[in-house]
Amino acid sequence: SWGFGVFEAAQYLNSLKNSEELVIWSDRNGVCQFFKGKCIQSSTIENDQIEVDYFVFSRRGELLWPFKWAHSEIANKEVKFYYSDQREVVWELFIGGRKANYMKIVKSQEAKP
């Protein structure tokens, strides 16, 4: 769980205003261990019941453990958007200085007005 970048990602999220009230989804358990708010790790996000504020992706997680919406018909963005270059990356760490090995935090586009 102490993989490279998980503590740093949690530190960034914990520094945000009202971090205790935020909901994140992560493909790495270690982020959840250090994050003050609510952390989801399920491969299926029950988007009719919970609103995710941020997604935390690792390179390995993106390849092996992508999420899916339980109710894609009510999502603002398709899952593939969050794995694309169009996503809004608000924080990133390139492990060992290699762009192919990273931790990224992506702002959710699912917030209700």
N, CA, C and O atoms as a MOPAC input file, in Angstrom:
PM7 MOZYME 1SCF
protein

 N      0.81400 1    -1.20400 1     0.00000 1
 C      0.00000 1     0.00000 1     0.00000 1
 C      0.85400 1     1.26300 1     0.00000 1
 O      0.34400 1     2.34600 1    -0.28900 1
 N      2.11700 1     1.14800 1     0.31300 1
 C      3.01800 1     2.30100 1     0.32200 1
 C      3.68700 1     2.47000 1    -1.02900 1
 O      4.88400 1     2.75200 1    -1.09600 1
 N      2.93900 1     2.30300 1    -2.09400 1
 C      3.49400 1     2.48800 1    -3.42800 1
 C      3.91300 1     3.92700 1    -3.64200 1
 O      3.44200 1     4.83600 1    -2.95700 1
 N      4.79000 1     4.12100 1    -4.58600 1
 C      5.26700 1     5.46500 1    -4.89200 1
 C      4.11400 1     6.38400 1    -5.25400 1
 O      3.29500 1     6.05500 1    -6.11200 1
 N      4.05300 1     7.52200 1    -4.60800 1
 C      3.10200 1     8.56500 1    -4.94600 1
 C      1.78500 1     8.53500 1    -4.20300 1
 O      1.05300 1     9.52400 1    -4.24200 1
 N      1.44300 1     7.43900 1    -3.52100 1
 C      0.13200 1     7.38800 1    -2.86400 1
 C      0.04400 1     8.36500 1    -1.69100 1
 O     -0.97600 1     9.03400 1    -1.52300 1
 N      1.07500 1     8.45200 1    -0.89900 1
 C      1.07100 1     9.38500 1     0.22500 1
 C      1.01600 1    10.82200 1    -0.27900 1
 O      0.27400 1    11.64400 1     0.26000 1
 N      1.78900 1    11.12300 1    -1.29800 1
 C      1.81800 1    12.47200 1    -1.86400 1
 C      0.46300 1    12.86000 1    -2.45100 1
 O      0.02600 1    14.00100 1    -2.30300 1
 N     -0.20200 1    11.91700 1    -3.11400 1
 C     -1.53700 1    12.18500 1    -3.66200 1
 C     -2.51600 1    12.48700 1    -2.53100 1
 O     -3.30400 1    13.42700 1    -2.62700 1
 N     -2.46900 1    11.70000 1    -1.46500 1
 C     -3.34400 1    11.93300 1    -0.31300 1
 C     -3.03900 1    13.28100 1     0.33300 1
 O     -3.95800 1    13.98800 1     0.74400 1
 N     -1.77300 1    13.64200 1     0.42600 1
 C     -1.39900 1    14.94500 1     0.99300 1
 C     -2.03000 1    16.07600 1     0.19300 1
 O     -2.58300 1    17.01500 1     0.76500 1
 N     -1.94600 1    15.98300 1    -1.13400 1
 C     -2.55000 1    17.02400 1    -1.97700 1
 C     -4.04700 1    17.11800 1    -1.69800 1
 O     -4.56600 1    18.21000 1    -1.46500 1
 N     -4.73900 1    15.99200 1    -1.72000 1
 C     -6.18500 1    15.99000 1    -1.49300 1
 C     -6.53700 1    16.51100 1    -0.10100 1
 O     -7.51300 1    17.24500 1     0.05900 1
 N     -5.75500 1    16.13900 1     0.89800 1
 C     -5.99800 1    16.60600 1     2.26100 1
 C     -5.77300 1    18.10100 1     2.41400 1
 O     -6.28900 1    18.71000 1     3.35100 1
 N     -5.01000 1    18.70300 1     1.50700 1
 C     -4.75200 1    20.14600 1     1.57100 1
 C     -5.89000 1    20.96500 1     0.96700 1
 O     -5.91100 1    22.18800 1     1.11000 1
 N     -6.83400 1    20.30900 1     0.29700 1
 C     -7.94700 1    21.01900 1    -0.32400 1
 C     -8.97400 1    21.44000 1     0.71800 1
 O     -9.12900 1    20.79500 1     1.75400 1
 N     -9.66600 1    22.52500 1     0.42600 1
 C    -10.70500 1    23.03300 1     1.31300 1
 C    -11.75400 1    21.94200 1     1.53100 1
 O    -12.17200 1    21.28500 1     0.57800 1
 N    -12.17300 1    21.75200 1     2.76200 1
 C    -13.19900 1    20.77600 1     3.13300 1
 C    -12.83900 1    19.35200 1     2.70900 1
 O    -13.70900 1    18.59100 1     2.28400 1
 N    -11.57300 1    18.99400 1     2.82200 1
 C    -11.13200 1    17.66800 1     2.37800 1
 C    -11.87900 1    16.53500 1     3.07400 1
 O    -12.07900 1    15.47000 1     2.49000 1
 N    -12.28800 1    16.75800 1     4.30800 1
 C    -13.01900 1    15.72500 1     5.05000 1
 C    -14.37300 1    15.41700 1     4.42200 1
 O    -14.93800 1    14.34700 1     4.64900 1
 N    -14.89200 1    16.35100 1     3.63400 1
 C    -16.19700 1    16.18300 1     2.99400 1
 C    -16.09000 1    15.67500 1     1.56000 1
 O    -17.10500 1    15.37800 1     0.93000 1
 N    -14.88500 1    15.57400 1     1.05000 1
 C    -14.69900 1    15.13300 1    -0.33800 1
 C    -14.87000 1    13.62100 1    -0.46900 1
 O    -14.65600 1    12.86200 1     0.47600 1
 N    -15.26100 1    13.21600 1    -1.67300 1
 C    -15.35200 1    11.80200 1    -2.02900 1
 C    -14.41300 1    11.57800 1    -3.20200 1
 O    -14.49200 1    12.26700 1    -4.21900 1
 N    -13.52500 1    10.60500 1    -3.04800 1
 C    -12.60700 1    10.27000 1    -4.13400 1
 C    -12.79200 1     8.80000 1    -4.51700 1
 O    -13.27700 1     7.99000 1    -3.72700 1
 N    -12.39900 1     8.48600 1    -5.72400 1
 C    -12.26300 1     7.10000 1    -6.16300 1
 C    -10.79300 1     6.90600 1    -6.49000 1
 O    -10.17800 1     7.76100 1    -7.12700 1
 N    -10.22800 1     5.78700 1    -6.05700 1
 C     -8.81600 1     5.52700 1    -6.32000 1
 C     -8.60900 1     4.08100 1    -6.73400 1
 O     -9.29800 1     3.17500 1    -6.26600 1
 N     -7.64500 1     3.88700 1    -7.62000 1
 C     -7.26500 1     2.52200 1    -7.99600 1
 C     -6.11100 1     2.01100 1    -7.13400 1
 O     -5.56100 1     0.94200 1    -7.39600 1
 N     -5.74700 1     2.78200 1    -6.10000 1
 C     -4.67800 1     2.39500 1    -5.17300 1
 C     -5.15800 1     2.50800 1    -3.73100 1
 O     -5.57000 1     3.58200 1    -3.29300 1
 N     -5.10700 1     1.41600 1    -3.00300 1
 C     -5.54300 1     1.36500 1    -1.61200 1
 C     -4.77400 1     2.33800 1    -0.72800 1
 O     -5.35000 1     2.91900 1     0.19100 1
 N     -3.51000 1     2.52100 1    -0.98300 1
 C     -2.68100 1     3.37600 1    -0.14000 1
 C     -3.18300 1     4.79700 1    -0.04300 1
 O     -3.05000 1     5.42200 1     1.00900 1
 N     -3.75700 1     5.32500 1    -1.10800 1
 C     -4.30200 1     6.68100 1    -1.06700 1
 C     -5.41300 1     6.74800 1    -0.02500 1
 O     -5.48400 1     7.70000 1     0.75200 1
 N     -6.26700 1     5.75300 1    -0.00900 1
 C     -7.39500 1     5.72700 1     0.92000 1
 C     -6.93400 1     5.68700 1     2.37400 1
 O     -7.58700 1     6.25900 1     3.24700 1
 N     -5.83200 1     5.02500 1     2.63600 1
 C     -5.32500 1     4.91700 1     4.00100 1
 C     -4.91000 1     6.26300 1     4.57600 1
 O     -4.95100 1     6.45500 1     5.79100 1
 N     -4.51600 1     7.18700 1     3.72800 1
 C     -4.03100 1     8.48500 1     4.18900 1
 C     -5.01100 1     9.63400 1     3.97600 1
 O     -4.82300 1    10.71600 1     4.53300 1
 N     -6.04400 1     9.41400 1     3.18600 1
 C     -6.99300 1    10.47400 1     2.85100 1
 C     -8.00400 1    10.67600 1     3.98200 1
 O     -8.48900 1     9.70200 1     4.55800 1
 N     -8.32800 1    11.94800 1     4.30800 1
 C     -9.22900 1    12.29900 1     5.40700 1
 C    -10.70700 1    12.12100 1     5.05700 1
 O    -11.53000 1    11.90200 1     5.94700 1
 N    -11.04700 1    12.21100 1     3.78900 1
 C    -12.45000 1    12.13300 1     3.37400 1
 C    -12.87000 1    10.70500 1     3.08600 1
 O    -12.28700 1     9.75600 1     3.60800 1
 N    -13.88800 1    10.56300 1     2.24900 1
 C    -14.39400 1     9.24400 1     1.88300 1
 C    -13.70100 1     8.77200 1     0.61200 1
 O    -13.56800 1     9.52300 1    -0.35400 1
 N    -13.26400 1     7.52300 1     0.62900 1
 C    -12.54200 1     6.95100 1    -0.50100 1
 C    -13.26100 1     5.69200 1    -0.97700 1
 O    -13.58200 1     4.80600 1    -0.18400 1
 N    -13.50300 1     5.63100 1    -2.26300 1
 C    -14.14600 1     4.48200 1    -2.89000 1
 C    -13.09500 1     3.73600 1    -3.69700 1
 O    -12.26500 1     4.35300 1    -4.36500 1
 N    -13.13100 1     2.41900 1    -3.63700 1
 C    -12.20200 1     1.62000 1    -4.42600 1
 C    -12.89300 1     0.57600 1    -5.28500 1
 O    -12.24100 1    -0.11500 1    -6.06800 1
 N    -14.17300 1     0.46000 1    -5.14900 1
 C    -14.91800 1    -0.53900 1    -5.90400 1
 C    -14.72400 1    -0.32000 1    -7.40900 1
 O    -14.60500 1     0.81700 1    -7.86500 1
 N    -14.69400 1    -1.39200 1    -8.15800 1
 C    -14.54100 1    -1.25800 1    -9.61000 1
 C    -15.79400 1    -0.66000 1   -10.24300 1
 O    -15.73200 1    -0.12200 1   -11.34900 1
 N    -16.92700 1    -0.74800 1    -9.55300 1
 C    -18.16900 1    -0.15200 1   -10.03300 1
 C    -18.58100 1     0.97200 1    -9.09000 1
 O    -18.72800 1     0.76800 1    -7.88500 1
 N    -18.76400 1     2.15800 1    -9.65500 1
 C    -19.18000 1     3.31200 1    -8.85700 1
 C    -20.69400 1     3.44600 1    -8.94400 1
 O    -21.25700 1     3.58500 1   -10.03000 1
 N    -21.33500 1     3.40300 1    -7.79800 1
 C    -22.79100 1     3.54200 1    -7.71300 1
 C    -23.15400 1     5.02300 1    -7.84500 1
 O    -23.47400 1     5.69000 1    -6.86100 1
 N    -23.09900 1     5.51400 1    -9.06900 1
 C    -23.24700 1     6.94400 1    -9.31900 1
 C    -24.67200 1     7.46200 1    -9.13800 1
 O    -24.91300 1     8.65700 1    -9.30600 1
 N    -25.61100 1     6.59800 1    -8.80400 1
 C    -26.93700 1     7.06900 1    -8.43300 1
 C    -27.02400 1     7.34800 1    -6.93500 1
 O    -27.99700 1     7.93400 1    -6.46100 1
 N    -25.99600 1     6.92300 1    -6.19300 1
 C    -25.99400 1     7.07400 1    -4.74200 1
 C    -24.88500 1     7.97900 1    -4.22700 1
 O    -24.99800 1     8.54800 1    -3.14100 1
 N    -23.82700 1     8.11100 1    -4.99300 1
 C    -22.65900 1     8.85900 1    -4.51300 1
 C    -22.08000 1     9.70400 1    -5.64100 1
 O    -22.08900 1     9.31200 1    -6.80700 1
 N    -21.58100 1    10.86200 1    -5.26400 1
 C    -20.99000 1    11.78600 1    -6.22200 1
 C    -19.48900 1    11.89500 1    -5.94000 1
 O    -19.08500 1    12.33800 1    -4.86500 1
 N    -18.68900 1    11.49900 1    -6.88500 1
 C    -17.23400 1    11.52900 1    -6.74100 1
 C    -16.71700 1    12.91800 1    -7.09200 1
 O    -17.08900 1    13.48800 1    -8.11800 1
 N    -15.84700 1    13.46200 1    -6.22300 1
 C    -15.24700 1    14.77800 1    -6.47300 1
 C    -13.95400 1    14.68000 1    -7.27100 1
 O    -13.68000 1    15.52100 1    -8.12700 1
 N    -13.15300 1    13.64200 1    -6.98400 1
 C    -11.86600 1    13.45500 1    -7.65300 1
 C    -11.62000 1    11.97400 1    -7.89500 1
 O    -12.08900 1    11.11700 1    -7.14600 1
 N    -10.87400 1    11.69100 1    -8.95800 1
 C    -10.40600 1    10.34700 1    -9.26200 1
 C     -8.89600 1    10.33600 1    -9.10300 1
 O     -8.22000 1    11.27900 1    -9.51400 1
 N     -8.35900 1     9.27200 1    -8.50700 1
 C     -6.90900 1     9.13200 1    -8.35100 1
 C     -6.49500 1     7.90500 1    -9.15800 1
 O     -6.91800 1     6.78200 1    -8.88800 1
 N     -5.65700 1     8.15900 1   -10.15300 1
 C     -5.22500 1     7.10100 1   -11.05800 1
 C     -3.72500 1     6.85900 1   -10.94400 1
 O     -2.93900 1     7.79500 1   -10.80000 1
 N     -3.35100 1     5.60400 1   -11.01000 1
 C     -1.94900 1     5.23300 1   -11.19300 1
 C     -1.84700 1     4.60200 1   -12.57600 1
 O     -2.84900 1     4.15800 1   -13.13600 1
 N     -0.65900 1     4.56200 1   -13.11500 1
 C     -0.49200 1     3.93800 1   -14.43500 1
 C     -0.91000 1     2.47400 1   -14.37800 1
 O     -1.64700 1     2.00400 1   -15.24600 1
 N     -0.45100 1     1.76100 1   -13.37600 1
 C     -0.78800 1     0.34200 1   -13.24300 1
 C     -2.29600 1     0.14900 1   -13.07100 1
 O     -2.89000 1    -0.74700 1   -13.67100 1
 N     -2.90300 1     0.99700 1   -12.24700 1
 C     -4.34300 1     0.90400 1   -12.02200 1
 C     -5.15300 1     1.17900 1   -13.27100 1
 O     -6.16600 1     0.52500 1   -13.51700 1
 N     -4.70600 1     2.15000 1   -14.06500 1
 C     -5.41900 1     2.45000 1   -15.30300 1
 C     -5.41700 1     1.24200 1   -16.23700 1
 O     -6.38600 1     1.00000 1   -16.95500 1
 N     -4.34100 1     0.50300 1   -16.21800 1
 C     -4.24000 1    -0.67700 1   -17.08800 1
 C     -5.01800 1    -1.87400 1   -16.54000 1
 O     -5.63900 1    -2.61500 1   -17.30200 1
 N     -4.98400 1    -2.06200 1   -15.21700 1
 C     -5.52500 1    -3.28600 1   -14.62500 1
 C     -6.88400 1    -3.14000 1   -13.94600 1
 O     -7.65900 1    -4.09700 1   -13.92900 1
 N     -7.19400 1    -1.97100 1   -13.38800 1
 C     -8.39100 1    -1.83000 1   -12.56600 1
 C     -9.21900 1    -0.59400 1   -12.92400 1
 O     -9.48200 1     0.22500 1   -12.04400 1
 N     -9.63300 1    -0.43100 1   -14.16500 1
 C    -10.46000 1     0.74300 1   -14.48600 1
 C    -11.83600 1     0.63400 1   -13.82300 1
 O    -12.33800 1    -0.46600 1   -13.59000 1
 N    -12.43400 1     1.77900 1   -13.52700 1
 C    -13.76700 1     1.76400 1   -12.93200 1
 C    -14.82300 1     1.73900 1   -14.03300 1
 O    -14.52800 1     1.93800 1   -15.21200 1
 N    -16.06000 1     1.48800 1   -13.61400 1
 C    -17.19700 1     1.61700 1   -14.51400 1
 C    -18.35000 1     2.21500 1   -13.71200 1
 O    -18.40600 1     2.08400 1   -12.49000 1
 N    -19.25600 1     2.86500 1   -14.41200 1
 C    -20.44400 1     3.41900 1   -13.78000 1
 C    -21.47900 1     2.32200 1   -13.59900 1
 O    -21.67200 1     1.49800 1   -14.49300 1
 N    -22.13700 1     2.30200 1   -12.47000 1
 C    -23.25700 1     1.38900 1   -12.27400 1
 C    -24.43800 1     1.82900 1   -13.14200 1
 O    -25.22800 1     1.01100 1   -13.61400 1
 N    -24.53300 1     3.15100 1   -13.33700 1
 C    -25.63800 1     3.72000 1   -14.12000 1
 C    -25.07100 1     4.71800 1   -15.12700 1
 O    -25.12100 1     5.93000 1   -14.91300 1
 N    -24.54400 1     4.20600 1   -16.20000 1
 C    -23.88900 1     5.07300 1   -17.19600 1
 C    -24.85900 1     6.06700 1   -17.82300 1
 O    -24.44300 1     7.11900 1   -18.30900 1
 N    -26.14600 1     5.74100 1   -17.81500 1
 C    -27.13300 1     6.62900 1   -18.43100 1
 C    -27.29700 1     7.95000 1   -17.67200 1
 O    -27.80200 1     8.91700 1   -18.24200 1
 N    -26.88800 1     8.01500 1   -16.41800 1
 C    -27.01200 1     9.27400 1   -15.67300 1
 C    -25.66400 1     9.98000 1   -15.47900 1
 O    -25.61300 1    11.05400 1   -14.87900 1
 N    -24.58800 1     9.39700 1   -15.97400 1
 C    -23.26200 1    10.02100 1   -15.84400 1
 C    -23.14800 1    11.20200 1   -16.80100 1
 O    -23.66000 1    11.16000 1   -17.92000 1
 N    -22.47300 1    12.25200 1   -16.35100 1
 C    -22.21300 1    13.40100 1   -17.22200 1
 C    -21.17700 1    13.05900 1   -18.28900 1
 O    -21.25700 1    13.54700 1   -19.41600 1
 N    -20.21700 1    12.22900 1   -17.93700 1
 C    -19.14800 1    11.83100 1   -18.85500 1
 C    -19.03500 1    10.31600 1   -18.86800 1
 O    -19.23500 1     9.65600 1   -17.84900 1
 N    -18.71400 1     9.77900 1   -20.02900 1
 C    -18.45800 1     8.34900 1   -20.13300 1
 C    -17.16500 1     8.02400 1   -19.40100 1
 O    -16.30200 1     8.88700 1   -19.24200 1
 N    -17.03500 1     6.79200 1   -18.96200 1
 C    -15.82700 1     6.36200 1   -18.25900 1
 C    -14.58600 1     6.66300 1   -19.08500 1
 O    -13.57900 1     7.11200 1   -18.53800 1
 N    -14.63900 1     6.42500 1   -20.39000 1
 C    -13.44800 1     6.61700 1   -21.23500 1
 C    -12.93400 1     8.05500 1   -21.19100 1
 O    -11.74900 1     8.28700 1   -21.43000 1
 N    -13.80400 1     9.02900 1   -20.88900 1
 C    -13.37300 1    10.41800 1   -20.75300 1
 C    -12.31400 1    10.55100 1   -19.66300 1
 O    -11.32100 1    11.25800 1   -19.83900 1
 N    -12.52700 1     9.86900 1   -18.53200 1
 C    -11.62100 1     9.98800 1   -17.39000 1
 C    -10.27700 1     9.29600 1   -17.62200 1
 O     -9.33600 1     9.48600 1   -16.85100 1
 N    -10.19000 1     8.50800 1   -18.66500 1
 C     -8.94300 1     7.84900 1   -19.03300 1
 C     -8.34100 1     8.48000 1   -20.29500 1
 O     -7.40300 1     7.93300 1   -20.87400 1
 N     -8.87200 1     9.61500 1   -20.71400 1
 C     -8.42600 1    10.26100 1   -21.94700 1
 C     -7.58000 1    11.49800 1   -21.65300 1
 O     -7.43900 1    11.90700 1   -20.50100 1
 N     -7.02900 1    12.07600 1   -22.69200 1
 C     -6.24900 1    13.31100 1   -22.56800 1
 C     -7.13800 1    14.53100 1   -22.33800 1
 O     -6.63000 1    15.62100 1   -22.07700 1
 N     -8.44400 1    14.36400 1   -22.43100 1
 C     -9.37800 1    15.47800 1   -22.21900 1
 C     -9.67000 1    15.73200 1   -20.74300 1
 O    -10.18300 1    16.79100 1   -20.38200 1
 N     -9.34700 1    14.77600 1   -19.90500 1
 C     -9.63700 1    14.90900 1   -18.47800 1
 C     -8.85000 1    16.06200 1   -17.86000 1
 O     -7.78800 1    16.43400 1   -18.35700 1
 N     -9.37400 1    16.62000 1   -16.78000 1
 C     -8.72300 1    17.74300 1   -16.10200 1
 C     -7.83200 1    17.21300 1   -14.97700 1
 O     -8.30200 1    16.92300 1   -13.87700 1
 N     -6.54500 1    17.09300 1   -15.27400 1
 C     -5.57700 1    16.63500 1   -14.28200 1
 C     -5.20200 1    17.82800 1   -13.41200 1
 O     -4.70700 1    18.83800 1   -13.91100 1
 N     -5.44100 1    17.70800 1   -12.10600 1
 C     -5.15300 1    18.81500 1   -11.18900 1
 C     -3.86000 1    18.60700 1   -10.40800 1
 O     -3.32800 1    19.54400 1    -9.81300 1
 N     -3.35800 1    17.37800 1   -10.41400 1
 C     -2.09700 1    17.05700 1    -9.72800 1
 C     -1.53200 1    15.80700 1   -10.36400 1
 O     -2.27200 1    14.88700 1   -10.71300 1
 N     -0.19800 1    15.77500 1   -10.51700 1
 C      0.43400 1    14.57200 1   -11.04700 1
 C      1.85200 1    14.44600 1   -10.51800 1
 O      2.51900 1    15.43200 1   -10.20500 1
 N      2.28200 1    13.21400 1   -10.43100 1
 C      3.64300 1    12.90000 1    -9.99900 1
 C      4.17200 1    11.84500 1   -10.95000 1
 O      3.58000 1    10.77700 1   -11.10500 1
 N      5.29000 1    12.15300 1   -11.58200 1
 C      5.93300 1    11.18500 1   -12.47100 1
 C      7.00200 1    10.46400 1   -11.67200 1
 O      8.00700 1    11.05800 1   -11.28100 1
 N      6.78200 1     9.19800 1   -11.43600 1
 C      7.65300 1     8.40400 1   -10.56800 1
 C      8.95100 1     8.10200 1   -11.31100 1
 O      8.94700 1     7.59800 1   -12.43400 1
 N     10.05200 1     8.42400 1   -10.65300 1
 C     11.35600 1     8.23400 1   -11.26900 1
 C     11.57300 1     9.14300 1   -12.46300 1
 O     12.44900 1     8.88600 1   -13.28800 1
 N     10.77200 1    10.22000 1   -12.56500 1
 C     10.89400 1    11.14400 1   -13.68200 1
 C     10.39200 1    10.57300 1   -15.00000 1
 O     10.63400 1    11.15800 1   -16.05500 1
 N      9.69700 1     9.44000 1   -14.95800 1
 C      9.20800 1     8.79100 1   -16.18100 1
 C      7.72100 1     9.10100 1   -16.37300 1
 O      6.90300 1     8.79700 1   -15.50500 1
 N      7.37900 1     9.70000 1   -17.50400 1
 C      5.98000 1    10.05600 1   -17.77700 1
 C      5.08200 1     8.83500 1   -17.89100 1
 O      3.86700 1     8.95600 1   -17.74100 1
 N      5.64300 1     7.67000 1   -18.15200 1
 C      4.85100 1     6.44600 1   -18.28900 1
 C      4.54900 1     5.79700 1   -16.93800 1
 O      3.83600 1     4.79500 1   -16.88900 1
 N      5.07300 1     6.34300 1   -15.84900 1
 C      4.84500 1     5.79100 1   -14.51600 1
 C      4.40700 1     6.94700 1   -13.62100 1
 O      5.22000 1     7.79700 1   -13.26000 1
 N      3.13400 1     6.97900 1   -13.26700 1
 C      2.60800 1     8.18400 1   -12.61800 1
 C      1.50200 1     7.89700 1   -11.63000 1
 O      0.95600 1     6.79600 1   -11.55100 1
 N      1.19700 1     8.94000 1   -10.88000 1
 C     -0.02400 1     9.08500 1   -10.08500 1
 C     -0.64800 1    10.38500 1   -10.58500 1
 O      0.04800 1    11.38900 1   -10.73700 1
 N     -1.96300 1    10.37200 1   -10.84200 1
 C     -2.66900 1    11.57000 1   -11.30200 1
 C     -3.97300 1    11.71300 1   -10.54300 1
 O     -4.64900 1    10.73200 1   -10.23200 1
 N     -4.30800 1    12.96600 1   -10.25100 1
 C     -5.58800 1    13.28200 1    -9.64400 1
 C     -6.37000 1    14.06300 1   -10.68000 1
 O     -5.88900 1    15.05000 1   -11.23600 1
 N     -7.58800 1    13.60000 1   -10.92900 1
 C     -8.44100 1    14.15900 1   -11.96700 1
 C     -9.71400 1    14.71000 1   -11.32500 1
 O    -10.34600 1    14.04200 1   -10.50600 1
 N    -10.07700 1    15.91700 1   -11.69800 1
 C    -11.30900 1    16.53600 1   -11.20500 1
 C    -12.50400 1    15.86900 1   -11.86300 1
 O    -12.54000 1    15.69300 1   -13.08000 1
 N    -13.46800 1    15.50400 1   -11.05800 1
 C    -14.68900 1    14.89000 1   -11.57500 1
 C    -15.54300 1    15.90900 1   -12.31000 1
 O    -15.59900 1    17.08000 1   -11.93400 1
 N    -16.19300 1    15.45900 1   -13.33800 1
 C    -17.14900 1    16.28900 1   -14.08800 1
 C    -18.57700 1    15.86300 1   -13.76100 1
 O    -19.50800 1    16.17400 1   -14.50300 1
 N    -18.74600 1    15.15400 1   -12.65400 1
 C    -20.03800 1    14.59000 1   -12.29800 1
 C    -20.82400 1    15.41400 1   -11.28200 1
 O    -21.95600 1    15.06200 1   -10.95200 1
 N    -20.24800 1    16.49400 1   -10.78600 1
 C    -20.90300 1    17.27600 1    -9.74700 1
 C    -22.25400 1    17.79700 1   -10.22400 1
 O    -22.39700 1    18.27900 1   -11.34700 1
 N    -23.22500 1    17.68700 1    -9.35100 1
 C    -24.56900 1    18.19600 1    -9.65200 1
 C    -24.60100 1    19.67700 1    -9.29500 1
 O    -23.97400 1    20.10100 1    -8.32500 1
 N    -25.33900 1    20.46700 1   -10.08800 1
 C    -25.39700 1    21.92300 1    -9.80500 1
 C    -26.06300 1    22.23400 1    -8.47700 1
 O    -26.18400 1    23.40100 1    -8.10500 1

